Amino acid sequence: MYKSSSYYIATVISSMISFLCYPLIVSLVSFWMFGIDNHGITGFAYWTLSLLLTATCGFSFGMMLGTIFSDQNTAINANLLFGILFSFGGGMYANTGENANLLIKAISYVSPIKYGTELLF
């Protein structure tokens, strides 16, 4: 039987490989679909690295919640809660412009989705 440390290391490594391949696949499709002005390899590299950065932040946040909560369902529900909250602050559900109320403005200051979107565009 394997020790628990080797099991967790193998889980983290396999999860990192799958989570890092997803932004590469998305960037291959979305780079030409959005019609980015810089069509060269450097524009594609910046686009892919920005997607990799946001995916790594999300992956690390999910792993952090997985270590905080001992129950798997609680960790998944907490991750969904924070995902909805950060999406709300990123402007997916509400306008975060000048006419937004104070709660939405406060959430938008801490939302990594807002900063990731600003980095992409």
C-alpha positions as CSV (number, residue, x, y, z in Angstrom):
1,M,0.0,0.0,0.0
2,Y,1.2,3.5,-0.8
3,K,1.7,6.1,1.9
4,S,-0.6,9.0,2.1
5,S,2.0,11.6,1.1
6,S,2.8,9.8,-2.2
7,Y,-0.9,9.6,-3.0
8,Y,-1.4,13.3,-2.4
9,I,1.7,14.2,-4.4
10,A,0.5,12.1,-7.3
11,T,-3.0,13.6,-7.1
12,V,-1.6,17.2,-7.2
13,I,0.7,16.5,-10.1
14,S,-2.0,14.8,-12.2
15,S,-4.4,17.6,-11.4
16,M,-1.9,20.2,-12.3
17,I,-1.2,18.6,-15.7
18,S,-4.9,18.4,-16.5
19,F,-5.6,22.0,-15.3
20,L,-2.7,23.4,-17.2
21,C,-3.7,21.7,-20.5
22,Y,-7.2,23.2,-20.4
23,P,-6.0,26.9,-20.8
24,L,-3.8,25.8,-23.7
25,I,-6.8,24.2,-25.5
26,V,-9.0,27.2,-24.8
27,S,-6.4,29.6,-26.0
28,L,-6.0,27.7,-29.3
29,V,-9.7,28.2,-30.0
30,S,-10.3,31.6,-28.5
31,F,-7.3,33.5,-29.8
32,W,-8.6,33.5,-33.4
33,M,-12.2,33.6,-32.4
34,F,-12.0,36.8,-30.5
35,G,-10.0,38.5,-33.3
36,I,-7.1,39.8,-31.1
37,D,-5.2,42.6,-32.8
38,N,-1.8,41.1,-32.3
39,H,-1.9,37.9,-34.5
40,G,1.7,37.0,-34.0
41,I,3.2,34.3,-31.8
42,T,3.9,36.9,-29.1
43,G,0.2,37.8,-28.9
44,F,-0.7,34.2,-28.7
45,A,1.9,33.6,-26.0
46,Y,0.6,36.5,-23.9
47,W,-2.9,35.3,-24.3
48,T,-2.0,31.7,-23.3
49,L,0.1,32.9,-20.4
50,S,-2.7,35.1,-19.1
51,L,-5.1,32.1,-19.3
52,L,-2.5,29.9,-17.5
53,L,-2.1,32.5,-14.8
54,T,-5.8,32.7,-14.0
55,A,-6.1,28.9,-14.2
56,T,-3.3,28.5,-11.8
57,C,-4.9,30.9,-9.4
58,G,-8.1,29.1,-9.5
59,F,-6.4,25.7,-9.2
60,S,-4.5,26.8,-6.2
61,F,-7.5,28.3,-4.5
62,G,-9.4,25.1,-5.0
63,M,-6.6,23.1,-3.6
64,M,-6.4,25.4,-0.6
65,L,-10.1,24.9,0.1
66,G,-9.6,21.2,-0.2
67,T,-7.0,21.3,2.6
68,I,-9.1,23.5,4.8
69,F,-12.2,21.4,4.8
70,S,-12.1,17.7,5.7
71,D,-15.3,16.8,3.9
72,Q,-15.2,16.7,0.1
73,N,-18.7,18.0,-0.4
74,T,-18.1,21.0,1.9
75,A,-15.0,21.9,0.0
76,I,-16.8,21.7,-3.3
77,N,-19.7,23.8,-2.1
78,A,-17.3,26.4,-0.6
79,N,-15.5,26.5,-3.9
80,L,-18.7,27.1,-5.8
81,L,-19.7,29.8,-3.3
82,F,-16.5,31.7,-3.8
83,G,-16.6,31.1,-7.6
84,I,-20.1,32.7,-7.7
85,L,-19.0,35.5,-5.4
86,F,-15.9,36.3,-7.5
87,S,-17.9,36.1,-10.7
88,F,-20.3,38.6,-9.2
89,G,-17.4,40.9,-8.4
90,G,-16.0,40.3,-11.9
91,G,-19.1,41.8,-13.5
92,M,-20.7,38.6,-14.8
93,Y,-23.9,39.1,-12.8
94,A,-24.0,42.8,-12.0
95,N,-22.6,46.0,-13.4
96,T,-19.4,47.0,-11.6
97,G,-19.2,50.5,-13.1
98,E,-19.7,53.9,-11.6
99,N,-23.4,53.4,-10.7
100,A,-22.8,50.2,-8.7
101,N,-23.6,50.0,-5.0
102,L,-20.9,49.8,-2.4
103,L,-21.2,46.0,-1.9
104,I,-20.5,45.3,-5.6
105,K,-17.6,47.8,-5.7
106,A,-16.1,46.1,-2.6
107,I,-16.4,42.6,-4.1
108,S,-15.0,43.8,-7.4
109,Y,-11.8,45.0,-5.6
110,V,-11.0,41.5,-4.4
111,S,-12.3,39.5,-7.3
112,P,-9.5,37.7,-9.2
113,I,-11.8,37.3,-12.2
114,K,-11.9,41.1,-12.7
115,Y,-8.2,41.3,-12.7
116,G,-7.8,38.3,-14.9
117,T,-10.2,39.7,-17.4
118,E,-8.4,43.1,-17.4
119,L,-5.1,41.2,-18.0
120,L,-6.6,39.4,-21.0
121,F,-8.1,42.5,-22.6
